[in-house]
Amino acid sequence: MKTPTRYQKQQSMINQQLKKYYVSLEEETIPDRFIEMLEQLDKAEKKATQAKRKSDNDGK
Amino acid sequence: MMGSNSFKKELLTNLGSLRAFAVSLSGNRDRADDLVQETVMKAWAKQDSFTMGTNMKAWLFTILRNEFYGQMRKSGREVSDPDNVMTNNLAQHPDQYGKLDLQDFQKALNTLPEDQREAIVLVGASGFSYEEASEICECAVGTIKSRVSRARSTLQERLDVSGEGDYGPDETSSSIPGIA
């Protein structure tokens, strides 16, 4: 195996740092409000679907 | 179209990465959270336009990116505020930044122009190919390649890495053969 050049070593360090930085961000706790917001959106949609089904059935 | 349950589930699994992209792009956690919130709302509203089995992460990143540049155009101001961000974040998240080298890296990353920063983050950290990144950024593959390469050399200059273990012994660099 060839010994990596100085430039390659430097670039590989940059890559490592970047990944480390990004992973540290990914691992931060997701604010609760996003989870809550998704639950709300989901609930609202289910309600709307049910209401639509009901009105479809009533229409028959 | 996929059921709202699986759509929600997949969206949830991508939230961490989406937020990481938002922080890297805006350099500011408060802004990043606003961006993620807008993105989730928009994604939810147009979930019918998402094709099941395609790359939801890329789809979400595209929405977030458009939101980011849209806000930037609207406000007509520079988005990055790296110095301020550093103090804020250190006060708020001391446990997230155990090592000085990571802080230095964040500072250096934040000094890059937005187009270079997003290119190097998408390709070097978010796990997208050059092709996917070019679709997300709506530009040619060659443009992404040259932005990534410019970003890399700038980071190298700013961080003044010698390639001889300047960052000191930490578990990442010392585990790479030929570096430590």
gemmi code that builds the backbone of each chain (N, CA, C; Angstrom):
import gemmi

chains = {
    "A": [
        ("MET", (0.824, -1.199, 0.000), (0.000, 0.000, 0.000), (0.863, 1.257, 0.000)),
        ("LYS", (0.476, 2.218, -0.834), (1.259, 3.453, -0.914), (1.025, 4.319, 0.319)),
        ("THR", (2.071, 4.986, 0.753), (1.925, 5.924, 1.868), (1.135, 7.128, 1.368)),
        ("PRO", (0.074, 7.531, 2.106), (-0.690, 8.676, 1.640), (0.143, 9.952, 1.660)),
        ("THR", (-0.081, 10.808, 0.685), (0.654, 12.072, 0.645), (0.119, 12.982, 1.745)),
        ("ARG", (0.856, 14.037, 1.999), (0.463, 15.025, 2.989), (-0.923, 15.579, 2.656)),
        ("TYR", (-1.126, 15.859, 1.373), (-2.411, 16.413, 0.946), (-3.553, 15.438, 1.238)),
        ("GLN", (-3.304, 14.164, 0.918), (-4.349, 13.157, 1.169), (-4.651, 13.032, 2.658)),
        ("LYS", (-3.596, 13.118, 3.462), (-3.797, 13.046, 4.913), (-4.655, 14.210, 5.387)),
        ("GLN", (-4.332, 15.387, 4.859), (-5.079, 16.581, 5.256), (-6.544, 16.455, 4.859)),
        ("GLN", (-6.752, 15.998, 3.612), (-8.124, 15.877, 3.131), (-8.893, 14.837, 3.931)),
        ("SER", (-8.227, 13.767, 4.283), (-8.918, 12.739, 5.038), (-9.269, 13.238, 6.439)),
        ("MET", (-8.434, 14.124, 6.968), (-8.748, 14.745, 8.256), (-9.969, 15.640, 8.154)),
        ("ILE", (-10.018, 16.432, 7.081), (-11.171, 17.309, 6.862), (-12.435, 16.464, 6.784)),
        ("ASN", (-12.371, 15.381, 6.020), (-13.540, 14.507, 5.879), (-13.984, 13.952, 7.224)),
        ("GLN", (-13.011, 13.526, 8.019), (-13.334, 12.982, 9.339), (-13.988, 14.030, 10.228)),
        ("GLN", (-13.423, 15.222, 10.212), (-13.958, 16.311, 11.027), (-15.385, 16.641, 10.621)),
        ("LEU", (-15.598, 16.698, 9.318), (-16.915, 17.038, 8.809), (-17.941, 16.001, 9.256)),
        ("LYS", (-17.579, 14.743, 9.122), (-18.514, 13.679, 9.507), (-18.796, 13.710, 10.999)),
        ("LYS", (-17.743, 13.947, 11.760), (-17.889, 13.989, 13.213), (-18.835, 15.124, 13.619)),
        ("TYR", (-18.620, 16.273, 12.969), (-19.448, 17.439, 13.258), (-20.913, 17.156, 12.933)),
        ("TYR", (-21.132, 16.556, 11.771), (-22.490, 16.298, 11.305), (-23.187, 15.259, 12.188)),
        ("VAL", (-22.446, 14.210, 12.537), (-23.025, 13.174, 13.402), (-23.395, 13.771, 14.762)),
        ("SER", (-22.547, 14.684, 15.258), (-22.870, 15.307, 16.546), (-24.168, 16.109, 16.435)),
        ("LEU", (-24.419, 16.700, 15.276), (-25.674, 17.432, 15.067), (-26.857, 16.471, 14.960)),
        ("GLU", (-26.649, 15.390, 14.207), (-27.729, 14.417, 14.028), (-28.152, 13.800, 15.354)),
        ("GLU", (-27.178, 13.700, 16.263), (-27.470, 13.038, 17.536), (-28.098, 13.962, 18.562)),
        ("GLU", (-28.181, 15.259, 18.237), (-28.838, 16.172, 19.168), (-30.309, 15.787, 19.285)),
        ("THR", (-30.867, 16.040, 20.440), (-32.269, 15.681, 20.667), (-33.177, 16.502, 19.751)),
        ("ILE", (-34.106, 15.811, 19.113), (-35.080, 16.502, 18.274), (-36.049, 17.240, 19.193)),
        ("PRO", (-36.233, 18.547, 18.961), (-37.179, 19.269, 19.818), (-38.568, 18.607, 19.796)),
        ("ASP", (-39.181, 18.513, 20.970), (-40.476, 17.845, 21.097), (-41.536, 18.436, 20.175)),
        ("ARG", (-41.394, 19.741, 19.908), (-42.465, 20.386, 19.137), (-42.636, 19.775, 17.746)),
        ("PHE", (-41.559, 19.205, 17.199), (-41.693, 18.592, 15.871), (-42.514, 17.320, 15.933)),
        ("ILE", (-42.239, 16.526, 16.966), (-42.988, 15.283, 17.141), (-44.465, 15.629, 17.390)),
        ("GLU", (-44.676, 16.609, 18.271), (-46.053, 17.023, 18.585), (-46.760, 17.537, 17.341)),
        ("MET", (-46.041, 18.334, 16.561), (-46.635, 18.900, 15.358), (-47.072, 17.795, 14.390)),
        ("LEU", (-46.216, 16.796, 14.231), (-46.548, 15.677, 13.335), (-47.773, 14.912, 13.834)),
        ("GLU", (-47.833, 14.717, 15.159), (-48.991, 14.026, 15.735), (-50.270, 14.820, 15.457)),
        ("GLN", (-50.178, 16.140, 15.631), (-51.323, 17.029, 15.377), (-51.784, 16.931, 13.925)),
        ("LEU", (-50.796, 17.017, 13.026), (-51.110, 16.963, 11.593), (-51.779, 15.634, 11.255)),
        ("ASP", (-51.241, 14.581, 11.846), (-51.748, 13.246, 11.586), (-53.179, 13.108, 12.101)),
        ("LYS", (-53.402, 13.610, 13.310), (-54.723, 13.538, 13.939), (-55.745, 14.300, 13.092)),
        ("ALA", (-55.350, 15.515, 12.697), (-56.248, 16.360, 11.908), (-56.622, 15.659, 10.608)),
        ("GLU", (-55.635, 14.992, 10.019), (-55.900, 14.327, 8.747), (-56.841, 13.139, 8.923)),
        ("LYS", (-56.602, 12.370, 10.003), (-57.457, 11.214, 10.251), (-58.895, 11.644, 10.484)),
        ("LYS", (-59.033, 12.742, 11.221), (-60.357, 13.286, 11.506), (-61.047, 13.662, 10.200)),
        ("ALA", (-60.281, 14.346, 9.336), (-60.828, 14.799, 8.054), (-61.256, 13.600, 7.204)),
        ("THR", (-60.427, 12.554, 7.210), (-60.744, 11.358, 6.429), (-62.029, 10.702, 6.943)),
        ("GLN", (-62.125, 10.627, 8.271), (-63.322, 10.028, 8.863), (-64.566, 10.826, 8.510)),
        ("ALA", (-64.434, 12.143, 8.615), (-65.573, 13.015, 8.313), (-65.994, 12.835, 6.865)),
        ("LYS", (-64.996, 12.676, 5.986), (-65.289, 12.526, 4.568), (-66.018, 11.206, 4.329)),
        ("ARG", (-65.491, 10.150, 4.993), (-66.114, 8.833, 4.848), (-67.570, 8.874, 5.292)),
        ("LYS", (-67.775, 9.570, 6.419), (-69.107, 9.652, 6.989), (-70.042, 10.368, 6.007)),
        ("SER", (-69.553, 11.472, 5.455), (-70.412, 12.239, 4.559), (-70.642, 11.472, 3.258)),
        ("ASP", (-69.627, 10.698, 2.835), (-69.805, 9.856, 1.645), (-70.903, 8.823, 1.890)),
        ("ASN", (-70.847, 8.209, 3.084), (-71.841, 7.195, 3.422), (-73.238, 7.802, 3.539)),
        ("ASP", (-73.293, 8.995, 4.161), (-74.584, 9.650, 4.332), (-75.204, 9.977, 2.990)),
        ("GLY", (-74.345, 10.234, 2.042), (-74.812, 10.647, 0.725), (-75.435, 9.501, -0.059)),
        ("LYS", (-75.149, 8.266, 0.359), (-75.661, 7.126, -0.402), (-77.142, 6.868, -0.180)),
    ],
    "B": [
        ("MET", (-49.255, 7.194, -3.715), (-49.258, 7.814, -2.393), (-49.136, 6.739, -1.321)),
        ("MET", (-48.470, 7.069, -0.239), (-48.360, 6.120, 0.842), (-49.291, 6.530, 1.960)),
        ("GLY", (-49.650, 5.590, 2.822), (-50.521, 5.905, 3.943), (-49.882, 6.950, 4.829)),
        ("SER", (-50.678, 7.726, 5.525), (-50.105, 8.809, 6.315), (-49.247, 8.255, 7.454)),
        ("ASN", (-49.528, 7.027, 7.895), (-48.711, 6.452, 8.962), (-47.284, 6.179, 8.529)),
        ("SER", (-47.122, 5.557, 7.356), (-45.769, 5.265, 6.913), (-45.063, 6.543, 6.468)),
        ("PHE", (-45.835, 7.487, 5.950), (-45.253, 8.780, 5.582), (-44.712, 9.458, 6.832)),
        ("LYS", (-45.522, 9.450, 7.874), (-45.107, 10.068, 9.131), (-43.872, 9.363, 9.691)),
        ("LYS", (-43.904, 8.044, 9.642), (-42.798, 7.270, 10.196), (-41.495, 7.600, 9.469)),
        ("GLU", (-41.581, 7.642, 8.144), (-40.366, 7.913, 7.379), (-39.891, 9.341, 7.604)),
        ("LEU", (-40.837, 10.249, 7.731), (-40.479, 11.637, 8.007), (-39.736, 11.729, 9.346)),
        ("LEU", (-40.267, 11.019, 10.331), (-39.635, 11.032, 11.652), (-38.207, 10.496, 11.622)),
        ("THR", (-37.999, 9.434, 10.852), (-36.645, 8.873, 10.816), (-35.661, 9.832, 10.143)),
        ("ASN", (-36.167, 10.754, 9.343), (-35.282, 11.682, 8.646), (-35.095, 13.020, 9.366)),
        ("LEU", (-35.836, 13.196, 10.479), (-35.809, 14.507, 11.149), (-34.416, 14.895, 11.657)),
        ("GLY", (-33.700, 13.943, 12.242), (-32.376, 14.243, 12.799), (-31.420, 14.735, 11.731)),
        ("SER", (-31.448, 14.045, 10.610), (-30.561, 14.407, 9.518), (-30.975, 15.742, 8.894)),
        ("LEU", (-32.285, 15.923, 8.777), (-32.814, 17.166, 8.214), (-32.399, 18.360, 9.074)),
        ("ARG", (-32.479, 18.165, 10.389), (-32.107, 19.236, 11.298), (-30.596, 19.487, 11.240)),
        ("ALA", (-29.812, 18.421, 11.121), (-28.359, 18.577, 11.005), (-28.016, 19.393, 9.756)),
        ("PHE", (-28.732, 19.119, 8.666), (-28.516, 19.876, 7.429), (-28.908, 21.336, 7.647)),
        ("ALA", (-30.032, 21.547, 8.327), (-30.499, 22.915, 8.573), (-29.507, 23.703, 9.423)),
        ("VAL", (-28.925, 23.044, 10.431), (-27.937, 23.728, 11.270), (-26.680, 24.039, 10.455)),
        ("SER", (-26.245, 23.062, 9.646), (-25.048, 23.307, 8.839), (-25.268, 24.441, 7.847)),
        ("LEU", (-26.477, 24.499, 7.315), (-26.783, 25.494, 6.290), (-26.919, 26.885, 6.899)),
        ("SER", (-27.641, 26.989, 7.990), (-27.937, 28.300, 8.564), (-26.913, 28.707, 9.609)),
        ("GLY", (-26.192, 27.754, 10.164), (-25.211, 28.053, 11.199), (-25.845, 28.527, 12.499)),
        ("ASN", (-27.109, 28.226, 12.669), (-27.829, 28.768, 13.812), (-28.982, 27.841, 14.180)),
        ("ARG", (-29.011, 27.370, 15.408), (-30.010, 26.355, 15.786), (-31.443, 26.867, 15.804)),
        ("ASP", (-31.633, 28.112, 16.223), (-33.000, 28.645, 16.250), (-33.558, 28.726, 14.837)),
        ("ARG", (-32.742, 29.251, 13.958), (-33.140, 29.332, 12.550), (-33.351, 27.952, 11.970)),
        ("ALA", (-32.469, 27.047, 12.344), (-32.555, 25.681, 11.832), (-33.883, 25.053, 12.245)),
        ("ASP", (-34.264, 25.263, 13.493), (-35.524, 24.678, 13.961), (-36.722, 25.280, 13.232)),
        ("ASP", (-36.662, 26.583, 12.961), (-37.735, 27.205, 12.169), (-37.795, 26.590, 10.783)),
        ("LEU", (-36.618, 26.388, 10.197), (-36.559, 25.801, 8.851), (-37.131, 24.389, 8.844)),
        ("VAL", (-36.783, 23.611, 9.860), (-37.283, 22.238, 9.927), (-38.796, 22.261, 10.086)),
        ("GLN", (-39.288, 23.151, 10.933), (-40.734, 23.238, 11.139), (-41.461, 23.569, 9.825)),
        ("GLU", (-40.967, 24.587, 9.116), (-41.566, 24.949, 7.829), (-41.520, 23.770, 6.856)),
        ("THR", (-40.391, 23.093, 6.851), (-40.210, 21.968, 5.935), (-41.198, 20.843, 6.241)),
        ("VAL", (-41.363, 20.537, 7.514), (-42.285, 19.475, 7.899), (-43.721, 19.846, 7.489)),
        ("MET", (-44.105, 21.092, 7.727), (-45.449, 21.553, 7.338), (-45.653, 21.411, 5.831)),
        ("LYS", (-44.645, 21.901, 5.073), (-44.766, 21.864, 3.614), (-44.782, 20.431, 3.110)),
        ("ALA", (-43.905, 19.614, 3.678), (-43.828, 18.212, 3.248), (-45.159, 17.523, 3.520)),
        ("TRP", (-45.730, 17.808, 4.679), (-47.004, 17.184, 5.030), (-48.096, 17.611, 4.057)),
        ("ALA", (-48.100, 18.902, 3.779), (-49.146, 19.436, 2.895), (-49.050, 18.845, 1.490)),
        ("LYS", (-47.838, 18.533, 1.048), (-47.730, 18.000, -0.313), (-47.260, 16.554, -0.334)),
        ("GLN", (-47.655, 15.800, 0.666), (-47.217, 14.398, 0.708), (-47.747, 13.586, -0.463)),
        ("ASP", (-48.862, 14.046, -1.066), (-49.384, 13.334, -2.236), (-48.402, 13.380, -3.403)),
        ("SER", (-47.566, 14.422, -3.430), (-46.629, 14.549, -4.547), (-45.359, 13.734, -4.311)),
        ("PHE", (-45.259, 13.134, -3.123), (-44.089, 12.294, -2.867), (-44.360, 10.877, -3.353)),
        ("THR", (-43.448, 10.350, -4.160), (-43.620, 8.998, -4.679), (-42.996, 8.000, -3.731)),
        ("MET", (-43.832, 7.085, -3.277), (-43.370, 6.067, -2.344), (-42.208, 5.278, -2.951)),
        ("GLY", (-41.236, 4.993, -2.139), (-40.100, 4.213, -2.620), (-38.978, 5.084, -3.162)),
        ("THR", (-39.249, 6.361, -3.380), (-38.159, 7.246, -3.796), (-37.508, 7.827, -2.545)),
        ("ASN", (-36.460, 8.572, -2.756), (-35.626, 9.060, -1.665), (-36.291, 10.214, -0.903)),
        ("MET", (-36.906, 9.880, 0.243), (-37.583, 10.933, 0.994), (-36.602, 11.934, 1.573)),
        ("LYS", (-35.430, 11.436, 1.957), (-34.431, 12.336, 2.528), (-34.082, 13.439, 1.517)),
        ("ALA", (-33.819, 13.042, 0.277), (-33.479, 14.029, -0.751), (-34.644, 14.998, -0.985)),
        ("TRP", (-35.848, 14.441, -0.955), (-37.049, 15.251, -1.158), (-37.179, 16.304, -0.053)),
        ("LEU", (-36.977, 15.866, 1.199), (-37.072, 16.783, 2.338), (-35.957, 17.829, 2.309)),
        ("PHE", (-34.756, 17.391, 1.967), (-33.621, 18.312, 1.907), (-33.874, 19.394, 0.851)),
        ("THR", (-34.497, 18.993, -0.264), (-34.793, 19.962, -1.318), (-35.785, 21.013, -0.821)),
        ("ILE", (-36.811, 20.545, -0.113), (-37.806, 21.486, 0.418), (-37.143, 22.448, 1.404)),
        ("LEU", (-36.319, 21.893, 2.287), (-35.660, 22.729, 3.298), (-34.727, 23.753, 2.660)),
        ("ARG", (-34.011, 23.292, 1.663), (-33.065, 24.174, 0.993), (-33.799, 25.334, 0.306)),
        ("ASN", (-34.899, 25.006, -0.377), (-35.680, 26.058, -1.029), (-36.229, 27.043, -0.013)),
        ("GLU", (-36.654, 26.531, 1.107), (-37.157, 27.372, 2.188), (-36.055, 28.313, 2.677)),
        ("PHE", (-34.868, 27.752, 2.864), (-33.733, 28.536, 3.348), (-33.404, 29.691, 2.405)),
        ("TYR", (-33.287, 29.378, 1.114), (-32.934, 30.440, 0.171), (-34.094, 31.402, -0.057)),
        ("GLY", (-35.308, 30.898, 0.068), (-36.482, 31.768, -0.035), (-36.488, 32.805, 1.072)),
        ("GLN", (-36.224, 32.349, 2.295), (-36.178, 33.263, 3.445), (-35.053, 34.267, 3.290)),
        ("MET", (-33.926, 33.773, 2.753), (-32.770, 34.630, 2.580), (-33.072, 35.751, 1.589)),
        ("ARG", (-33.744, 35.375, 0.488), (-34.092, 36.387, -0.519), (-35.051, 37.415, 0.065)),
        ("LYS", (-36.009, 36.902, 0.837), (-37.020, 37.773, 1.421), (-36.395, 38.789, 2.358)),
        ("SER", (-35.534, 38.297, 3.223), (-34.981, 39.190, 4.238), (-33.838, 40.021, 3.677)),
        ("GLY", (-33.256, 39.553, 2.562), (-32.177, 40.287, 1.920), (-30.963, 40.473, 2.807)),
        ("ARG", (-30.776, 39.548, 3.729), (-29.614, 39.715, 4.602), (-28.741, 38.468, 4.571)),
        ("GLU", (-27.560, 38.648, 5.069), (-26.659, 37.518, 5.216), (-27.238, 36.593, 6.275)),
        ("VAL", (-27.209, 35.338, 5.997), (-27.845, 34.416, 6.926), (-26.908, 33.960, 8.036)),
        ("SER", (-25.681, 33.696, 7.683), (-24.780, 33.143, 8.695), (-24.383, 34.193, 9.729)),
        ("ASP", (-24.285, 33.751, 10.917), (-23.895, 34.626, 12.014), (-23.005, 33.809, 12.930)),
        ("PRO", (-21.889, 33.364, 12.368), (-21.111, 32.322, 13.055), (-20.636, 32.685, 14.450)),
        ("ASP", (-20.169, 33.925, 14.625), (-19.607, 34.264, 15.932), (-20.652, 34.223, 17.024)),
        ("ASN", (-21.746, 34.866, 16.719), (-22.856, 34.885, 17.647), (-23.338, 33.462, 17.946)),
        ("VAL", (-23.406, 32.689, 16.877), (-23.866, 31.312, 17.001), (-22.971, 30.517, 17.948)),
        ("MET", (-21.685, 30.731, 17.820), (-20.767, 29.978, 18.659), (-21.038, 30.241, 20.138)),
        ("THR", (-21.163, 31.514, 20.507), (-21.399, 31.810, 21.925), (-22.736, 31.247, 22.385)),
        ("ASN", (-23.780, 31.458, 21.581), (-25.095, 30.926, 21.942), (-25.058, 29.432, 22.141)),
        ("ASN", (-24.493, 28.771, 21.175), (-24.546, 27.322, 21.215), (-23.708, 26.742, 22.343)),
        ("LEU", (-22.614, 27.407, 22.613), (-21.783, 26.893, 23.700), (-22.517, 27.021, 25.022)),
        ("ALA", (-23.280, 28.111, 25.148), (-24.012, 28.298, 26.387), (-25.147, 27.288, 26.494)),
        ("GLN", (-25.762, 26.971, 25.356), (-26.948, 26.123, 25.400), (-26.626, 24.639, 25.372)),
        ("HIS", (-25.568, 24.291, 24.691), (-25.314, 22.866, 24.497), (-23.893, 22.484, 24.880)),
        ("PRO", (-23.527, 22.703, 26.114), (-22.128, 22.422, 26.463), (-21.777, 20.952, 26.284)),
        ("ASP", (-22.760, 20.084, 26.499), (-22.472, 18.656, 26.428), (-22.291, 18.164, 25.002)),
        ("GLN", (-22.812, 18.931, 24.038), (-22.738, 18.478, 22.656), (-21.356, 18.746, 22.052)),
        ("TYR", (-20.589, 19.619, 22.687), (-19.315, 19.997, 22.085), (-18.171, 19.696, 23.019)),
        ("GLY", (-17.879, 18.458, 23.121), (-16.856, 18.046, 24.064), (-15.478, 18.490, 23.637)),
        ("LYS", (-15.272, 18.615, 22.356), (-13.912, 18.836, 21.897), (-13.760, 20.144, 21.157)),
        ("LEU", (-12.667, 20.786, 21.442), (-12.391, 22.073, 20.827), (-12.274, 21.954, 19.307)),
        ("ASP", (-11.727, 20.829, 18.837), (-11.509, 20.719, 17.400), (-12.821, 20.779, 16.619)),
        ("LEU", (-13.891, 20.284, 17.243), (-15.187, 20.306, 16.577), (-15.708, 21.738, 16.477)),
        ("GLN", (-15.444, 22.519, 17.514), (-15.854, 23.931, 17.489), (-15.080, 24.695, 16.433)),
        ("ASP", (-13.793, 24.436, 16.376), (-12.978, 25.090, 15.357), (-13.490, 24.729, 13.977)),
        ("PHE", (-13.860, 23.463, 13.846), (-14.338, 23.019, 12.555), (-15.633, 23.721, 12.185)),
        ("GLN", (-16.549, 23.821, 13.139), (-17.822, 24.489, 12.873), (-17.595, 25.945, 12.445)),
        ("LYS", (-16.673, 26.613, 13.148), (-16.351, 27.998, 12.813), (-15.859, 28.101, 11.377)),
        ("ALA", (-14.933, 27.221, 11.038), (-14.364, 27.250, 9.691), (-15.429, 26.960, 8.643)),
        ("LEU", (-16.279, 26.003, 8.933), (-17.353, 25.634, 7.998), (-18.287, 26.822, 7.773)),
        ("ASN", (-18.577, 27.532, 8.847), (-19.493, 28.666, 8.752), (-18.932, 29.834, 7.963)),
        ("THR", (-17.613, 29.856, 7.784), (-17.044, 30.954, 7.009), (-17.117, 30.684, 5.501)),
        ("LEU", (-17.460, 29.465, 5.121), (-17.565, 29.152, 3.682), (-18.805, 29.811, 3.093)),
        ("PRO", (-18.745, 30.169, 1.804), (-19.960, 30.646, 1.141), (-21.033, 29.537, 1.173)),
        ("GLU", (-22.299, 29.950, 1.240), (-23.396, 28.968, 1.366), (-23.336, 27.845, 0.334)),
        ("ASP", (-23.058, 28.208, -0.926), (-23.113, 27.173, -1.971), (-22.044, 26.102, -1.757)),
        ("GLN", (-20.882, 26.542, -1.280), (-19.821, 25.564, -1.022), (-20.120, 24.744, 0.225)),
        ("ARG", (-20.674, 25.430, 1.214), (-20.962, 24.740, 2.470), (-22.002, 23.639, 2.252)),
        ("GLU", (-23.073, 23.987, 1.541), (-24.106, 22.960, 1.351), (-23.568, 21.804, 0.508)),
        ("ALA", (-22.728, 22.121, -0.469), (-22.189, 21.057, -1.327), (-21.331, 20.080, -0.518)),
        ("ILE", (-20.440, 20.609, 0.289), (-19.553, 19.706, 1.036), (-20.323, 18.942, 2.116)),
        ("VAL", (-21.346, 19.565, 2.681), (-22.149, 18.878, 3.696), (-22.973, 17.755, 3.062)),
        ("LEU", (-23.618, 18.059, 1.940), (-24.456, 17.045, 1.287), (-23.635, 15.829, 0.867)),
        ("VAL", (-22.493, 16.101, 0.265), (-21.685, 14.999, -0.277), (-20.813, 14.354, 0.801)),
        ("GLY", (-20.209, 15.190, 1.647), (-19.247, 14.666, 2.605), (-19.839, 14.169, 3.909)),
        ("ALA", (-21.086, 14.587, 4.214), (-21.630, 14.203, 5.516), (-23.037, 13.610, 5.446)),
        ("SER", (-23.899, 14.168, 4.605), (-25.283, 13.674, 4.572), (-25.423, 12.374, 3.801)),
        ("GLY", (-24.381, 12.001, 3.091), (-24.395, 10.717, 2.403), (-25.019, 10.730, 1.020)),
        ("PHE", (-25.116, 11.893, 0.402), (-25.647, 11.948, -0.960), (-24.523, 11.803, -1.985)),
        ("SER", (-24.898, 11.261, -3.140), (-23.933, 11.197, -4.233), (-23.845, 12.583, -4.877)),
        ("TYR", (-22.839, 12.781, -5.722), (-22.727, 14.053, -6.442), (-23.995, 14.297, -7.262)),
        ("GLU", (-24.533, 13.222, -7.850), (-25.723, 13.340, -8.683), (-26.933, 13.798, -7.853)),
        ("GLU", (-27.103, 13.141, -6.702), (-28.226, 13.521, -5.838), (-28.071, 14.957, -5.350)),
        ("ALA", (-26.847, 15.313, -4.955), (-26.601, 16.672, -4.483), (-26.889, 17.686, -5.584)),
        ("SER", (-26.562, 17.329, -6.815), (-26.802, 18.266, -7.914), (-28.301, 18.446, -8.154)),
        ("GLU", (-29.084, 17.391, -7.891), (-30.537, 17.527, -8.024), (-31.107, 18.386, -6.904)),
        ("ILE", (-30.606, 18.153, -5.689), (-31.084, 18.941, -4.552), (-30.759, 20.419, -4.758)),
        ("CYS", (-29.560, 20.708, -5.250), (-29.127, 22.097, -5.427), (-29.490, 22.662, -6.799)),
        ("GLU", (-30.153, 21.867, -7.607), (-30.565, 22.291, -8.948), (-29.419, 22.898, -9.729)),
        ("CYS", (-28.323, 22.150, -9.817), (-27.208, 22.611, -10.641), (-26.514, 21.398, -11.259)),
        ("ALA", (-25.527, 21.653, -12.084), (-24.840, 20.551, -12.762), (-23.949, 19.776, -11.799)),
        ("VAL", (-23.741, 18.502, -12.113), (-22.884, 17.651, -11.278), (-21.485, 18.261, -11.164)),
        ("GLY", (-20.975, 18.771, -12.295), (-19.644, 19.378, -12.299), (-19.552, 20.575, -11.359)),
        ("THR", (-20.650, 21.328, -11.261), (-20.676, 22.485, -10.364), (-20.544, 22.023, -8.911)),
        ("ILE", (-21.275, 20.957, -8.574), (-21.182, 20.411, -7.213), (-19.750, 19.957, -6.933)),
        ("LYS", (-19.191, 19.244, -7.905), (-17.823, 18.746, -7.717), (-16.848, 19.881, -7.462)),
        ("SER", (-16.975, 20.955, -8.236), (-16.006, 22.032, -8.064), (-16.266, 22.788, -6.753)),
        ("ARG", (-17.546, 22.884, -6.347), (-17.828, 23.538, -5.062), (-17.255, 22.736, -3.899)),
        ("VAL", (-17.414, 21.410, -3.978), (-16.887, 20.548, -2.913), (-15.372, 20.685, -2.837)),
        ("SER", (-14.744, 20.706, -3.999), (-13.293, 20.750, -3.978), (-12.790, 22.112, -3.487)),
        ("ARG", (-13.505, 23.193, -3.857), (-13.116, 24.507, -3.341), (-13.330, 24.582, -1.828)),
        ("ALA", (-14.463, 23.993, -1.389), (-14.751, 23.987, 0.054), (-13.658, 23.264, 0.814)),
        ("ARG", (-13.212, 22.133, 0.244), (-12.170, 21.351, 0.914), (-10.869, 22.124, 1.024)),
        ("SER", (-10.463, 22.786, -0.057), (-9.183, 23.496, 0.066), (-9.295, 24.697, 0.990)),
        ("THR", (-10.458, 25.368, 0.976), (-10.604, 26.496, 1.894), (-10.550, 26.027, 3.347)),
        ("LEU", (-11.271, 24.939, 3.622), (-11.256, 24.417, 4.992), (-9.844, 24.059, 5.420)),
        ("GLN", (-9.131, 23.486, 4.483), (-7.766, 23.083, 4.774), (-6.902, 24.286, 5.160)),
        ("GLU", (-7.079, 25.381, 4.389), (-6.327, 26.610, 4.697), (-6.734, 27.180, 6.045)),
        ("ARG", (-8.054, 27.272, 6.238), (-8.557, 27.920, 7.456), (-8.168, 27.135, 8.695)),
        ("LEU", (-8.220, 25.818, 8.581), (-7.932, 24.998, 9.759), (-6.444, 24.754, 9.898)),
        ("ASP", (-5.713, 25.090, 8.831), (-4.273, 24.941, 8.839), (-3.854, 23.546, 9.295)),
        ("VAL", (-4.525, 22.555, 8.697), (-4.178, 21.196, 9.107), (-2.882, 20.771, 8.441)),
        ("SER", (-2.015, 20.224, 9.219), (-0.718, 19.817, 8.680), (-0.733, 18.375, 8.210)),
        ("GLY", (-1.749, 17.644, 8.669), (-1.775, 16.227, 8.327), (-0.855, 15.415, 9.209)),
        ("GLU", (-0.323, 16.056, 10.232), (0.595, 15.341, 11.130), (0.048, 15.278, 12.545)),
        ("GLY", (-1.262, 15.247, 12.640), (-1.842, 15.067, 13.964), (-2.008, 16.356, 14.741)),
        ("ASP", (-2.248, 17.455, 14.030), (-2.468, 18.742, 14.680), (-3.641, 18.729, 15.644)),
        ("TYR", (-4.598, 17.855, 15.337), (-5.807, 17.849, 16.142), (-5.630, 17.095, 17.446)),
        ("GLY", (-4.459, 16.597, 17.633), (-4.193, 15.891, 18.875), (-4.796, 14.503, 18.820)),
        ("PRO", (-4.418, 13.674, 19.781), (-4.927, 12.308, 19.736), (-6.388, 12.268, 20.177)),
        ("ASP", (-7.270, 11.960, 19.266), (-8.640, 11.667, 19.671), (-9.032, 10.385, 18.972)),
        ("GLU", (-10.169, 9.827, 19.391), (-10.451, 8.474, 18.932), (-10.657, 8.389, 17.423)),
        ("THR", (-11.104, 9.495, 16.796), (-11.355, 9.398, 15.369), (-10.066, 9.376, 14.569)),
        ("SER", (-9.226, 10.392, 14.827), (-8.045, 10.481, 13.987), (-7.027, 9.400, 14.310)),
        ("SER", (-6.973, 8.995, 15.597), (-5.957, 8.016, 15.924), (-6.331, 6.615, 15.413)),
        ("SER", (-7.613, 6.449, 15.052), (-8.001, 5.124, 14.558), (-7.792, 4.996, 13.058)),
        ("ILE", (-7.415, 6.107, 12.411), (-7.176, 6.019, 10.974), (-5.720, 5.673, 10.743)),
        ("PRO", (-5.489, 4.565, 10.099), (-4.092, 4.188, 9.881), (-3.401, 5.220, 9.011)),
        ("GLY", (-2.207, 5.549, 9.347), (-1.463, 6.484, 8.525), (-1.644, 7.929, 8.916)),
        ("ILE", (-2.532, 8.205, 9.877), (-2.707, 9.607, 10.270), (-2.123, 9.864, 11.645)),
        ("ALA", (-2.511, 9.067, 12.599), (-2.044, 9.321, 13.963), (-0.603, 8.841, 14.129)),
    ],
}
model = gemmi.Model(1)
for chain_id, residues in chains.items():
    chain = gemmi.Chain(chain_id)
    for i, (resn, *xyz) in enumerate(residues, 1):
        res = gemmi.Residue()
        res.name, res.seqid = resn, gemmi.SeqId(i, " ")
        for name, pos in zip(("N", "CA", "C"), xyz):
            atom = gemmi.Atom()
            atom.name, atom.element = name, gemmi.Element(name[0])
            atom.pos, atom.b_iso = gemmi.Position(*pos), 0.0
            res.add_atom(atom)
        chain.add_residue(res)
    model.add_chain(chain)
structure = gemmi.Structure()
structure.add_model(model)
structure.setup_entities()
